[in-house]
Amino acid sequence: MNTTDLRRHNLRQWITQHHNGQQTKFAQTIAINQGELSALLKNKSFGEKKARKIEQAANMPDMWLDQDHQDRHAPPSAKKEIPCPTSPPSPKS
């Protein structure tokens, strides 16, 4: 996933978690119009300046839109587990 796609994914996730999925409510919170928000979520250029401006207006942590948050919200069964042997392998005879 490239940076722009990650920003779009994270922005959708934020809107879902913090604004009950209501794009209009989120757009009002960050003082942009609904059309601009919709375009950002679809295909409009989503550069560094716009990402930082949205993070600041929405009180997101710095660089939040650029970080992969998928593993934090995955159920325990979806996370990779590394097996840990309980005893050393027995020597071959």
Secondary structure, DSSP 8 states (H G I E B T S, - for coil): --HHHHHHHHHHHHHHHHHTT-HHHHHHHTT--HHHHHHHHHTS---HHHHHHHHHHTT--TTGGGS--HHHHS-GGGS------SS------
